[in-house]
């Protein structure tokens, strides 16, 4: 068991700057780099993109971030991110595609299960209006906050990159600590 780990946060929202994550990857001597890029508004926007194109729905900056970061991580820094937004599976596929183009060997895991849209009962009363949800207008997305369990499983499986949809923000940081410190 390690005595300490270094975790860096290279993004705090979807449109955050790219440079800090690059500096952290190059000079931070990190064990883990976290990119926290998801909020309620951004997941709804991602769902709209996924509805237009089923191969989309991940963070719009995912490709630029991954193209810049993969060569710098050099299999010594694991990346954990919620850039999967409404489509972590397709986000993982895109990461693998980029890694293959760069000839970087990595293991990628996608954490799913947060999308609960199909489980919504549209006759449920909205708290704000006390009217059925179906009277609130078109619903775009419904996502539950997952905890760290899926990320932890991915780390135990040896993932170098873990991409999620909606997880509680602290889970991104807590999972590597539980993984390393048991």
Order of alpha helices (4+ residues) and beta strands (2+ residues): beta-alpha-beta-alpha-alpha-beta-alpha-beta-alpha-beta-alpha
